[in-house]
Amino acid sequence: MQHRSAWKNRWTFMLATAGSAIGLGNIWKLPYMIGMNGGSAFVLLFIACVFFVGIPLMMTEILLGRRAQKNPLNGIESLAIEANISPRWKYIGGMGMLTGLLILSFYSVIGGWVLSFITSAAMGSFTGITAAESTANFERLLASPITLLFWHSVFMVMTMSVVAHGVNSGLERANNILIPALFVILLILLGYSMSVGDMKTAFSFMFNPDFSKITPIVVLSALGHAFFSLSLGMGSVMVYGSYLQRNVSIARTTICIALLDTMLGLLVGLAIYSLVFANQLAPNAGPGLIFQTLPIAFGHMPSGNFIATLFFMLVAFAAWTSAISLAEPTIAWVVENTKISRKTASTLSGLAIWLVGVSVVLSFNEWQDIKIVFGLNIFETLDKLTSTILLPLGGLLMAVFAGYFMHKKHVHEELNLSNNAFRLWQFTNNYISPIAIIAVFLYLFGLVK
């Protein structure tokens, strides 16, 4: 077996995988989805989906990666050969890698928005801003292809420069700095929100159970976001698992990562909504929540520009660590299957993703009237295709592969669980997760109401 890089210890693996999970999904998407899907109803379902579907599937991806010690495509192929089944199963890994690249193409554009907002906040642009001015500022950003292209390019350079340096010098070093910094900034924001915001109303909105707001679409949204939030189904967790030492407990590590990821997302939600409610702003502002609604709150609070700068730095750090994990599976495949160096592979892959991102940039302005399917533009099509179809499908196929086709002995060896704990994992991986995902697909395609 070829020499393969490895995380130095369990802690660095946890930070890296948490960094993959803690991204725009938690800080940009989770808060606005809470607001659009009934507040506490969505929160309760999301937590349930994380623990009953997300954790078992994350364990599955990690065990597949560690068992194979390869990138997702070659890894699934080698595991299929080991299990004496068709090597065509490798296309699960290939689909996951493609999904990650498609997500990164638009993720980088949104990451560029965040970088732009850091400079705006630092320059004091939010002071006394009105709702109309905030909306106009955001619309002006989206309407400028040159500005969007510049920040998209900066974000891609930031991402690929880390990936180019490999596991220990790149991924590990970046996550060891960025994730602790992210939590320090979050604690400062929480303290600020508790002192000047309406934390009581925010807490009630997010955690006071209102079961009347649970609908099929809320369930669908919660399950889909559990996949997006934990970076499941895209090969990132699997390739990170391939760098994990044999003596590390997959179960304990996965639970810690899921707790860390979910806790951070909910704390960010509390910090955001306490400021939103203190300023009598709408909690259901949708995707524009942090880019249009929050600047108004920051602009009317003491030290608002400083706190806004910290907040968007928090979002940028989270987006950066997650983007790194989206690129890694493809870079690992190129390095392991060609004679191309990691730096060259990162440059070429980065350029390809950047080019797809250019079409996303243009979908907000020059190409906004171009519709791909169902009246969706390029950005909306990529978002729906990946988060609603490819991520759950990838998770479903990995669960089926590990639960029904791999040798039970090999799975048991990797998970290293007691018999009762292993049976619990089997039940959730083999039945609960697939049934939940299939139910989502049936609802999506109108086969059940």
Residue pairs with C-beta under 8 A, 6 or more apart in sequence:
1 69
2 336
4 69
4 242
4 243
5 166
5 167
5 168
5 243
6 167
6 243
6 244
6 245
7 13
7 16
7 167
7 172
7 243
7 244
7 245
8 168
8 172
9 245
10 245
10 248
10 249
10 253
12 172
12 175
12 176
13 240
13 243
13 244
13 248
13 253
14 253
14 256
14 257
14 260
15 175
15 176
15 179
16 171
16 172
16 175
16 240
16 321
16 325
17 62
17 231
17 237
17 240
17 253
17 257
17 325
18 179
18 257
18 260
18 261
19 174
19 175
19 178
19 179
19 318
19 321
19 322
19 324
19 325
20 231
20 236
20 237
20 240
20 321
20 322
20 324
20 325
20 326
21 229
21 230
21 231
21 257
21 258
21 260
21 261
21 322
22 179
22 182
22 260
22 261
22 264
22 265
22 318
22 321
22 322
23 107
23 231
23 318
23 319
23 321
23 322
23 323
24 107
24 110
24 111
24 315
24 318
24 319
24 322
25 225
25 228
25 229
25 231
25 265
25 322
26 229
26 261
26 264
26 265
26 268
26 318
27 265
27 268
27 290
27 314
27 315
27 318
27 319
28 110
28 114
28 287
28 290
28 315
28 319
29 225
29 228
29 229
29 287
30 46
30 225
30 229
30 265
30 266
30 268
30 269
31 265
31 268
31 269
31 272
31 273
31 289
31 290
32 285
32 286
32 287
32 288
32 289
32 290
33 42
33 221
33 225
34 42
34 43
34 206
34 269
34 273
34 283
35 273
35 282
35 283
35 284
35 285
35 286
35 289
36 284
36 286
37 213
37 217
37 218
37 221
37 222
38 210
38 213
38 214
38 215
38 218
39 205
39 206
39 210
39 213
39 283
40 205
40 206
40 207
40 208
40 209
40 210
40 213
41 209
41 210
41 211
41 212
41 213
41 214
41 218
42 213
42 218
42 221
42 222
43 206
43 207
43 266
43 269
44 209
45 214
45 218
45 219
45 222
45 223
46 222
46 225
46 226
46 229
46 262
47 262
48 222
49 222
49 223
49 225
49 226
49 436
50 226
50 229
50 230
50 258
50 261
50 262
51 258
52 428
52 432
52 433
52 436
53 223
53 226
53 428
53 432
53 433
53 436
53 437
54 226
54 227
54 229
54 230
54 232
54 258
55 254
55 255
55 258
56 399
56 425
56 428
56 429
56 432
56 433
57 227
57 230
57 232
57 233
57 395
57 398
57 399
57 429
57 433
58 230
58 232
58 237
58 254
58 257
58 258
59 250
59 251
59 254
59 415
59 425
59 429
60 398
60 399
60 402
60 403
60 429
61 232
61 237
61 238
61 241
61 398
62 237
62 238
62 240
62 241
62 244
62 250
62 253
62 254
63 241
63 250
63 402
63 411
63 414
63 415
64 75
64 76
64 79
64 238
64 241
64 398
64 401
64 402
65 72
65 75
65 237
65 238
65 239
65 240
65 241
65 242
65 243
65 244
66 241
66 242
66 244
66 246
66 250
66 414
67 75
67 79
67 406
67 410
67 414
68 74
68 75
68 76
68 78
68 79
68 242
69 75
69 242
70 78
70 242
70 332
70 336
71 93
71 97
71 235
71 239
71 242
71 329
71 332
71 333
71 336
71 337
72 92
72 93
72 94
72 96
72 97
72 235
72 238
72 239
72 329
72 333
73 90
73 91
73 93
73 94
73 97
73 333
74 90
74 93
74 333
74 336
74 337
75 93
75 238
75 242
76 89
76 90
76 92
76 93
76 401
77 87
77 89
77 90
77 93
79 89
79 401
79 406
80 86
80 87
80 88
80 89
80 90
80 401
80 405
81 87
82 406
82 407
82 410
83 405
83 406
83 407
83 410
85 405
89 401
89 405
92 394
92 397
92 398
92 401
93 235
93 238
93 329
95 390
95 393
95 394
95 397
96 233
96 234
96 235
96 238
96 329
96 394
96 398
97 234
97 235
97 329
97 330
97 333
98 390
99 233
99 234
99 235
99 386
99 390
99 391
99 394
100 234
100 235
100 236
100 325
100 326
100 327
100 329
100 330
101 326
101 327
101 330
101 349
101 352
101 353
101 356
102 356
102 382
102 385
102 386
102 390
103 234
103 326
103 382
103 386
103 387
104 159
104 323
104 326
104 327
104 353
104 357
105 353
105 356
105 357
105 359
105 360
105 382
106 357
106 360
106 379
106 382
106 383
107 319
107 322
107 323
107 326
108 152
108 155
108 156
108 159
108 323
108 353
108 354
108 357
109 148
109 152
109 155
109 357
109 360
109 361
109 379
110 319
111 151
111 152
111 155
111 316
111 319
111 320
111 323
112 148
112 150
112 151
112 152
112 153
112 154
112 155
113 141
113 148
113 151
113 291
114 312
114 315
114 316
114 319
115 151
115 154
115 155
115 316
116 141
116 147
116 151
117 291
117 295
117 308
117 312
118 309
118 312
118 313
118 316
120 126
120 137
120 295
121 295
121 298
121 305
121 308
121 309
121 311
121 312
122 305
122 309
124 305
125 137
125 305
126 134
126 295
126 296
126 298
126 299
126 304
126 305
126 308
127 299
127 304
127 305
128 299
128 300
129 137
129 295
129 296
129 299
130 296
131 296
134 292
134 293
134 295
134 296
134 299
135 288
135 292
137 295
138 288
138 291
138 292
141 147
141 148
142 148
142 364
142 365
143 364
143 365
144 365
145 361
145 362
145 364
145 365
145 366
148 361
148 364
148 365
149 358
149 361
152 354
152 357
152 358
152 360
152 361
153 354
155 319
155 320
155 323
156 350
156 353
156 354
156 357
157 350
158 320
159 320
159 323
159 324
159 327
159 350
160 327
160 346
160 347
160 349
160 350
161 346
162 170
162 171
162 174
162 320
162 324
163 170
163 171
163 324
163 327
163 328
163 331
163 342
163 346
164 170
164 342
164 343
164 346
164 347
165 171
165 173
165 342
166 342
167 243
170 324
171 324
171 328
174 320
174 321
174 324
175 321
175 324
178 317
178 320
178 321
179 317
179 321
181 317
182 264
182 314
182 317
182 318
182 321
183 264
185 310
185 311
185 313
185 314
185 317
186 264
186 267
186 268
186 271
186 314
188 307
188 310
189 268
189 271
189 307
189 310
189 311
189 314
190 267
190 270
190 271
192 271
192 303
192 307
193 199
193 202
193 270
193 271
193 272
193 274
193 275
194 274
196 275
196 278
196 301
196 302
197 271
197 274
197 275
197 277
197 278
198 274
198 277
198 278
199 270
199 274
201 273
201 274
201 277
202 269
202 270
202 272
202 273
202 274
202 276
202 277
203 270
205 273
205 277
205 283
206 266
206 269
206 270
206 273
216 443
216 449
219 440
220 440
220 443
220 444
223 392
223 436
223 437
223 440
224 387
224 388
224 391
224 392
224 440
225 387
226 232
227 233
227 387
227 391
227 392
227 395
228 387
228 391
229 261
229 262
229 265
230 237
230 257
230 258
230 261
231 237
231 322
231 325
231 326
232 391
232 394
232 395
233 390
233 391
233 392
233 393
233 394
233 395
233 398
234 326
234 329
234 386
234 390
234 391
234 394
235 329
235 394
236 325
236 326
236 328
236 329
238 329
238 398
239 328
239 329
239 332
240 325
240 328
241 250
242 332
244 250
249 416
250 414
250 415
250 416
251 415
251 417
251 421
251 425
268 314
272 289
272 290
272 294
273 283
275 294
275 297
275 298
275 301
276 282
276 283
276 289
276 293
276 294
276 297
277 283
278 297
279 296
279 297
279 300
279 301
281 293
281 296
281 297
282 293
285 292
285 293
290 311
290 315
294 308
294 311
295 308
297 304
298 304
298 305
298 307
298 308
298 311
299 305
299 308
301 307
327 346
327 349
327 350
327 353
330 349
331 342
331 345
331 346
331 349
334 340
334 345
334 348
334 349
335 341
335 342
335 345
338 345
340 348
359 367
359 378
360 378
360 379
360 382
362 378
363 370
363 377
363 378
363 379
363 380
364 379
367 377
367 378
368 377
370 377
370 378
371 377
372 378
372 381
373 381
376 384
388 444
389 444
392 437
392 440
392 441
393 437
393 441
395 433
395 437
396 433
396 434
396 437
396 438
399 429
399 430
399 433
399 434
399 437
400 434
402 411
402 429
403 411
403 426
403 429
403 430
404 430
412 422
415 422
415 425
417 425
439 448
442 448
443 449
